[in-house]
Amino acid sequence: MGNAFVWEFTTPWALVGLPLIAGWAWWCHRRSVRALPFSDLRLIPQFSVGNHSRIIRIPGWLEIGMLVAMVVAIAEPRRPDPDSRERLPSDAIAMVIVLDTSGSMGAVDFPERPGGPLISRLDAARRTLRLVLLGGPGPNGEPFPGRMGDQIGLVTFSSWPDPVCPLTLAHSVLLRMLDDVRPSTLLTDGSNVGDAIVQGLLLLERATPQRKLLLLLSDGEHNFERDGDAKPKKPRQAAQLAAAMGVPILAIDIGGEPIPPRPGSDESAQAAYQQRLDGRATLTRIAELTQGQMLPASNALQLQDAFQQVDRLERTPVPSYRYRETWSARPLLIGIALILGIGAWLLRWTIARVIPS
């Protein structure tokens, strides 16, 4: 409401014409009005000297008003529409969340807190994303402010990426879609991290804010391979594409800490340990190639803390365009100038006519 009466001028330099008009008005007021010489005004008893001397000055004042209106119209005073809204805040970003939904994300091995009950990795990611987007108290009592001004999109992936939600400010809609996401139950499904990143970049390519971000939540296990025309992108290739676009990738490793197997464990335990090491190394390389960051999370509290670090990191204000609807007084002023000019012309040829002209 306070901005409703704040006026600004598009071309304020045009206002230098106002002092010139004021000087011309002073000169017009001081000069004598030319009239027809007559020997004795008593010969025209119907003629009122006082009234007519005032009437003949009216066209001049109308012309002065016309010039003032034209000068101010050139300067174009305008003000923001009090009912309009700024489309993009200065610190708004476009962020695509790339969420792993492969079978490993359904593993119920993620503690809600150290020593607490276990939940699935996907459920932990879902709960934390809701907190980040809508806001609320964080793990150490520090509140999440929410990301209400950001455009957020969602891509899920297992063997192939699925663009679940395009970039949107309707975060409640995105969260409803997120609630419907389920981990893959197909034994043949793998984790195609590379193509998922590429799909997220395709969504970000259409974004308007200058700051863009890709948030990858995965255990990092890129284990999907297929020969032929549909060969997937390697995570390194996708990261190089993100770096070329200037999009940093913030990777959160939600697979837990790699735990070395006990001495004498079978080969499957050794393979699982090596797979976790490779997964974390993959996420680290992705983040490094894009000037991003890799944040490990072994329980829900660490996951929330990682998101808090992301939240603080991505709140640095950046220059961006703000779109405001404005009301311009130029058409009104042009209309007033036309009315005043026509009025002055009519008066000069009727009741305010001076002979000789």
N, C-alpha and C positions, 0 to 999 in steps of 0.2 A: 504494500500500500504506500510505503514511503517513496518508492520510485515513480509513482503515478504522476507526480508533478515536477519531475526532474527533466528539464528540456535540454536538448543539445542541438547544435547547428552542424549541418553537413558541410557547408562552405562558409565558415564564419567571416572570412576576409571580405565577403560582399557587404558586410555591415558598415564598412568604411564609407559607403555612399550616403549614410544617414546624415552625417555632419554637413555634407555638400547640399543635401536637400534643405537642411535647416537654414543654411546661409542663403540659399535661393529664396526660401519663404520669407526671410527677414527683408531681403531686398524688394520682393514683390509687395510687402506690406508698406514699405516706406515710400515707394514710388507713387506719384500722383496718377490718378485715373484720367485718361484722355476722354474729353467730352466735346460735344458740339458747342462752339461759342454762341451765346445768345445775349441779346442786349438787355433783356429784362425777363427774369423767370416768372414775374407776376402775370405775364401774358399767357402762361400755362398754369392756371390755378389748380387743375386736376393732378398736376405732377407733384409727388411727394419727394423732396430732395433727400431727406434723411433715410427713408426706407429704401429707396433705389440705390443709394450709395452703399448700403449694406448688402443688398441683393447681388450687385455686380461683383462683389468680392467672393461670393460663394463658389463659383466655378474654379477660381484659383485655389481655394482651400481643398476642394475636391480633387483637383489635379495633384496637389501636394500629397494628399492621402493616398492617391493612386500610386505615386512614385514610391512612397514609403512601403506600401504593400508589395510592390514589385521587388524592391530591394530585399525585403525580409523573405519573400518567396524564393529569391535566388539563394539566400543563405540557408533556406529549408529548415526551419525549426521542427523538431520531432521529439517524441518521447516514447518510452517503452509502453506497450499495452499492459495494463495492470493484470489482465487475465491470462497473459501469455506465460510460458514457462521456458526456461533455458533447456535446450535439448541435451547438451553434453556438459557435465561438470568438468572443471579444468583438470581434475585428477582421475577422470574416468578412464578405464582401460577396456579392451576387448580380450576376454579370456575364454579359451576352450579347454574344458576338462576332458582328458582322455583317460578313460577308466577301464582297466583290465577286468574282463568278466570270464576269463578262462576258468577251467575246472579248479586250478590251484587257488583261485580267489574265494572259492566256497569252503576251503578248509577251515574247520572250527579250531583254530590254534592261536587266536589273537586275544590276549588278555585285555579286559576292560580297564584294568589297572594292575600294577605289579602284584602277583599272587591272587588276583581276583578271578571271577568266572570268565570262561572263554566264549568268544563270539567269532563269527566268520570274518575274514578279511574284508569282504565286500560290505558286510553290515557296518563294520567300523568306518570304512570310507564313506558310506552313505550318511551315517550319523554326523560325522565331522563336516561333511560338505553342507549339510543343512545348517549347522551352527555357523559356518563361515558366511554363507549367503544371507541368512536371516538375522544373524547377530545373537548375542547372548553371553552368559558367563563362560569364561575359558577355564583351563585346567587349574590355574593357580589363582583364580578369582579375578584375573584380568579379563575384561569383557571383550568379545568380538564385536566391532562396530557394525558389521554387515557390509555387503557390497551392493547396495541398492542402486547406485548410479552406474554400475558396470554392465556391459553387455556380456552375457555368459552363454556359452554353448556346451553341448555334451556329445561326446563320441564314446561309444563302448566298443570293445573288441575282444575277440578270441582268435579264431582262425582268420576272420575278415572283419574290418571295421564297420560299424553301423552308426551313421550320423543321427542320433536319437533326437536331438533338439538343436536347431540353428541358433545363432546369436540372438539373444532376447533380453529385454529388461523385465519380462514377466517371470521372475524367479520362482513364483509359486507353481507355475505350469511346469517349469523345468524339474522342480522337486517331485511333482507328481509322476513325471516320466521316470525319474530316478528311482522312485519307490517300486516301479514295475520291473526294474532290471533284475535279472536273475543270473547266477553263474551257469556256464555251460555244463551240461551233463553228458555230452558226447565224448566217448573215450578217444575218438579220432581227432578231436579239436585240439589245436595247439594255441600258442600265444604269438600273434603277429604284431609285434611292437612297431616295426618299421612302417607298414601300411597304415596303422592307426595314427601315427604322427602325421603322415602325409594327408590323411583325411581331415585332421584337425587344422592343418595349414590351409586347406582349401576353404574351410569355414572362415578362417581369419583373413583370408585374402580379400573378402568383401567388406571387412570392418572399416568403419569411418574413423575411430579414434587413432591418434598417432601411436599410442602405446599398445602393443599387442603381446600376449603371453599365452604359452601353452603349458598346462599343468598336467603332468603325466603321473598317474597312480598305478603302480604295477609292482609285481615281484621281480620284474626285469627279465623273466625267462623267455627270450625269443627263441622258440623251438618249433616254428612252423616253416616247413620247406615244401615247395611244390615245383616240379619241372614244367616247362612249356611256356606258353604265352602269358600265363597268369602268375609268373614268378614274383614273389613278394619282394618289397624293398628291404634291404638290410637296415637295422637301426642306425648304423653309421651314415648310410646314404641319406636317410630321412633327416638326420641331425644336420648334415651339411646343407640340405635344402632349407631347413629352418634358419641356419646361420646366414645363408644368402638373402633370405627375406628379412633379416634383422629381428627374428622372433626368438627370444630366449625360452628355453625349456626348463621348468622347475620340476625335477623328478623326485617323487616321494617313494622310497622303497618300503613297501608295506608287507614284505615277505618275512620279516623277522630277522634276527641276527643269525648269521651262519654259525652253526654249532659243530665243531669238529666231531667226527664219530669216535666212539671209544675204541681203544685198541682191540683188535680182533673182530671188529664189525665186518659184516658181509659187504660185498661189492655194491649192493644197492644203497647202503648208507653212505659209502664213499662217493657214489655218483650223485646222490641228493645233495651232499655237502658241496661238491664241486659245482653243481648246478646253481646253488645259491650264491657261491662266490662269483660265478660267471654273470649271474643276473645283476648283482650289485655293481660289478665292473661295467656292465653294459649301460646301466643308468648313469653311472659316473661319467663315462665317455660322452654320452648324449648331452649331459649338462655342460661339460667342459667345452664341447665343440660349439655350443650356442651361447656361451657366456652366461649360462644359467647356474643352477645350484642343485646338488643332490642331497636330500635330507632323509636319513634312515628313520624308521619308526617301527618299534618292536612291540608296542602296546598302544592302547587307545589314548593314553595321556601323552605319550611321545608323538602320536599322530596329530593330536590337537596342538601340541607345542610346535610341531613342524609347520602346520597351517598358520599358526600365529606369526612365525617368522616370515612366511610368504606374505601374510597380510600386511605386516609392517613394511616389508621390502617394497611392496607394490602400491604404497600410498604416497609416494613422492609426487608432488604436483608436476605436471608436464604441460607445455603449451598446447592448447587445442582450441578449435573454433567454437564459439558460442553463438547459437542462433536465437535471436530475439525478434519477436514481432513488434514493429514500431508503428506509431501513428504519425503521419506527416501532415503538417499544416500547409504545405505548398499548394495543393489544389484549392483549399479554402481561400488563401491569400490571393491567388490568381483570380478567383471569382470576385472577391471584394474589389480588386484593382479594376476589373472590367466594369463592374457596376458603377464605381466612382468615375471612371473615365467616360462612360456613356452619359451619366448624370451631368457631368461638367459640360459635355458637348451639347446636350439638350438645353441646358440653362443658357449657354452662350448664344443660342439661336432663338431663344424665346424671351422670357421675362428679364433675363440678365444681359440682354444684348446691348452693346455699347456702339454708338455711332459717333465718329467713324470707328470702325473696328480695328 
